[in-house]
Amino acid sequence: MENKTLDTHLFNSEIPPLAWDVRYKIAQGLAKALRYLHEECAQCILHMDIKSSNVLLDYNFEPKLGDFGLAKLVDYGASIEFPVLTGTRGYVAPECVLSGTGTTHSDVYSYGVVALELATGRRTIDPNVEEDKQVLVRWMQNLYKGGNVLEGVDPKLGDDYDELQMKRLMVIGLWCVLREFHKRPSMKEVVRVLDNTDDPLSDLHGMLPCLVPDSVAHDFDMILGNPSRSSDLIIPMEMETPKSVDLVVRGSARLQDYTYSSLFVWRHIPVLHLLRYLMGISWLRSSHNG
C-alpha cells in the first residue's frame, strides 16, 4: 500500500505527523468500512482484529481495512465463541477476555481504541511514559472525568486541529470503549455522529454518564504480557493457512484484498487459565530476549 499502515504514521517519529483533517478522514473511512461489514453485507462479518496496523492507507490516505485472518461470518445479532482468545493486546474488548465471545460490539471497542490513537498519537499500551498514562483507554477516561480531555491531544499537532472535531472523536472513542458492551454505539451511529458535525456535543456526553476505568482487559494485558514491547500477542500458538477476503466498501472506505499468512493468538483467559499464564511469563520473556 502506497502509504503503508496507520500505525507507521502515528508512532514513527521519523515520518511527518498526519494532519488533523487526514486523521479525521481516516476515522470516518474506517467507521464506514465497519458499518458495511456489520450491517450491509448479506451476512454480518466480524473482523475481530481492528488495530492501527491493520488500517492500510492508499496514495490519497484513504483507509482500507486489511487482515481478515480472524474474521467470522455470523447471523445478524449473533455472537461467536472462540476456543482461544483472539485479537491483539490492548485492542480486545473486555467481554472477549472474560467470556471468549465476540460480537459487533467487540469490533466497536477496537475501533474506539484506534479513534483514541488517532486523537492522541499514543499507543494503546506504552510503558515508556508516566505510569498513569501507560494504558491509553484508562488515561483518556480519567481525563474525560476530570473535564480535561483536550490534554490528550497529540502534541505533534500543535494547535493545528479543529477543537470541536477533536472533542467529537475523543468522545466517540470513549463511547466505543465503554466496558458494558450494550451501551456502545453501533458503527452506523458512529458514522452518523462523525459525519454530522453540527450535532451538539452535549448529546454525546449524555452517552457517558459514568466512566469507570476499564481495568479488566488492560490489567490482563499489563500482567500477562510484556508492556515494554509493542508486539501483538502473548503466547504464540499454531500458524494458520493463508486466508484472504475480497470485499469492496462503497464510498471512501474500501476494503483491501489482503492475505494473512501467519497468526498468533492468546490462550483463553478465564480464571482457571490464569495460573498457567502467570507461570509462563518468565519463559515468554526469556524466549523473547533469547
N, C-alpha and C positions, 0 to 999 in steps of 0.2 A: 504494500500500500504506500502511496506516494509520501504521505506524512506520518507513516508508522502508526503508533498507538497513542492513546490519550496519556497514559502514564509517562511516556517518554517526554512529553511537553510539560507536564505538571511537575515532575520530580527531577528532571535533569537540568542542573544549573548551567550547563554549557549550551543550552538551547534557549533562545529568547522566549520569554513567557508568552503564553497565549493572551491575546487581547480579550477584554471582557465580553465584547459582542460575539466573539468566536466561542467563548465558553458557554454563553447563554444559548447560542445556536446549537451547540453540541448537546446541551441538556434537553433542549426541545426535540432534537432529532432522535436521541436515544429513547426518550419517552414515547415518541410516535412509533418507533420500532417495537417497543414492548407492548404498546396498545394493540398493534397489529397482531402480534403473537398471541396475546391473551384474549382478544375479543373479535378479531376479524378473519381468522383462518377458519377452515371447515371444522377443525378440531383445535382445541386450546393447546398451545405449546408453552411448556415451562422451560426456561433457559437454564436456570439453576447455577449459573456461574457468571453473573453480571459483575464486572470489575473494570477498572480503568484500562488494564492491559488487554482487555477483550473488546475495547472500543477502537476500531480502526478508522483512520482519517484519510480521506482521499485528497486530491490535489487542491480542492477548494475547502478543505476541513469539514466536509460533510461526514457525519458519523456513519459507520457501518458496523453492525453488531456481529462479532465473529465468535468462533469457538463454540460449536454446538455439541461437543463431546458428551455433555451431561444432560442435554435437552431430552424432554419426555413429552409425548403426546398424551393428553388426558381429556376426558369429557369436561365440558364447561362446568365450573363449580366444584370439580372433583379435586382430590388430593392424591399424592403418590407417596408410597413408603419406600425408603431406601434401606437396604440391609446394612449399609455403611453410610456414614455421614459424608456427603459430597459437597464440594464447593471450595471456597478459598478463605483462608483465615482472615477475619476482620470484616468479611462481607456476608457471612452466613447469618440468616435470621435466627433469633433465639428458639423459635419453635422447631426448627430443623435440628438444632443441637439437642433439645430436650426430648423430642418425640420421634425424630427420624422421618418426619413427614414434610413434604413440600407442596406448596400451592402457589397461585399467582401472588399471594401476599408475600411469599418468600422472595420472589423476584423484585417486588416493590421495595422491600427492605434493602436489598442490594443496590437498587437504583438510588435510594436515598443516600447511601454511603458515597456513591460516585458523585451525586449532586453536591454533597458537602466537600468532597475533594476538589471539585471544580471551583467552589467558592473560596476555599481556604488555601489551596495549593499544598495541603498536607496529606501525608499518607494516613491510611486508616489506623495503623499502629506504627508509632515512631519512638523507639527507645532513646533517641538522641536529643530529646527535648525535655523540658521540665516534667516532673512526674505527673502533674495534674493535666498535662497536655498530651500525654503519650497515646491515649485512646481517643481518636477523633470524635466519635459519637458522644462519648461521655463529656468531653471538654465542651463541645458545642451545646449540649443540653444544659450544662451549667452556665454557660454564657447567656443562653436564652433566658433561663430562670432568673438570672441577675439583671436582665434588661440590657446586656452589653453585647448582643450578638454580633455587632459590626466589628468588635475586637478580633473576630476570627477571619476577617478579610485577608486574602493573600497579600502580604506586604509587597510582593513583586509588582502588584498592580498600582501601587501608589494611590493617587486619588482618581485614577483614570477608570472609573466604573460608574454605572448607574446605581445609585443607592437604593432606590425602590426595587429595581430588578434584583439586586444583591440580596436584600431582605427577603424578597419573594422566594428566591432559590433556596436560601438557607432555611426558611420556614417550611417549604415543601420538603426539603431533605429531612428535617426533623419530624415532620408529619409521617413520612415514609418509614422512619426507623422506630416508631412507637413500638414498645415491647408487646402490647396487646394487638395482635395482628388484625383483628376485626375492626380496629379503629384506623388502620392505614387506608389511604385512598386507593382507588383503582388507578391504573395507568391512564384511563380515559379522563378521570378527574385531574390527574397531574397535567396532562396535555392542555386541558381547558384552562387551568389556573396559569400555566406558563404563557399561554398564547393571549389570554385576556388580561393584559397588564393594567387595564383600567379598573378591574375589580378591586375593591378596598382590601388592604392587608388585614383589617380588623376581622374580616370573615375567616381568614386563615388562622389567626390567633385563637379563634374560638375552637379550633380543632385540637389545640394543645393546652387544655386547661390545667393539666398536672403532669409535668415532665419529671419522671423519676429516672435517674441514671440507669441505663440498661446494663446491669453488671453481669448477667448470667453468661451470655455468649462470649463477651470480651474478656471476662475473668478466666474463662476456659482457655482463651487464646493466650493470655499472658502467663497462665500457669503451665499449660501443656505444650505450648510452642516456644520458640526462641525469638522473642520480640526484637532482638538485635539484627535479625535477618528479615528481608522482605520476601523471602521465598514463600511459595503459595501454601504449602501444607505441612502437616506434622509427620505423619507416618507414611512412607512410600509403600504402596500396595502393588498389585499386578498391573502390567501395561495392557491397555486395551487396543483392539484393532482400530485402524483409522476410520473415522466417521466424517461425513460431511452433510451439510444441509444446504439445499439450493432454494432460497426464498427471495422474493423481491418485495420490498415495502414501498407502498405508494408514498409520494411526496419526497421530502428531503431526507428521510431516514431509510436507507436501503440496506438490506442485509447482504453481506459479503458471503459468497460461496467459500467456505473456509474448512479446510481439512484439519482435524485434530488427531495427531499421531501418537501422543502419549498422555497418560492420565495418572495423576496421583490423587488419592482420596484419603480422607480421615477415617479412622475407625469411629464407630458409633459411640457416643459419649454418655449414655445413661449411667447412673451411679455404679452399677455393677462393673462397668469397664474402667472406672476412674483409677482404681489401683493399678491396673495394667498400664495405663498411660503414665502414671507417676513413676512407676518402676522403669519405664522405658526411656525416660527423658535423658538420663545420663548416657545411655547407649546412642541415642539420636544425636546428642551434641558431640559425642566423641567421633561418631561416624562423619558428621559434617566437617569437623575440624581435621579429621584424618584425610 
